[in-house]
Amino acid sequence: MTSLTTGLKGRSELGVALLLGAAGAMVFLDANGLVTPYSKSDPVGPKTVPFIVAGMLVVCAVLLAINVLRGGKGEAEGGEDVDLAHPADWKTILPLAGAFILNILLIDWAGWVISGTVLFWGSVLALGSRRYVRDGLISVALSLLTFYGFYLGLGIALPAGLLEGIL
């Protein structure tokens, strides 16, 4: 067992390969469960793209695993403003995560426009903006634009929640 762990030491990319493979398997199983009526006008059908995506995920997982096992390593991020020795900025990360969690908790009950406004406004505040009124107005506008963009442009109705009948 110790030879296995020492052989895998420093190969954390295998975890990414495992996640890619699991995602591919999950997409394949989900696509396989799709029930679609046969259509002569659409010989490709709605299962084709998920099967292609699943196959590509599994192929990428296998190729990544082979690369890592042969000694390949991912490069450390060399961004111009990234200091890997500097600790995480929890004063930014926690409020940002809170805005996302609030969005998840509010979307079904309050609707997208309200939860999206909370998401956008909370994200801007967490990232350091202090123009509260302007940011709030832009957040409401973005939420409304995405709500109607999905509905009118894509035919997808996002939850209206408390604003049902108004929007």
Secondary structure, 3 states (H helix, E strand, C coil): CHHHHHHHCCCCHHHHHHHHHHHHHHHHHHHHCCCCCCCCCCCCCCCHHHHHHHHHHHHHHHHHHHHHHCCCCCCCCCCCCCCCCCCCCHHHHHHHHHHHHHHHHHHHHHCHHHHHHHHHHHHHHHCCCCCHHHHHHHHHHHHHHHHHHHHHHHCCCCCCHHHCCCC
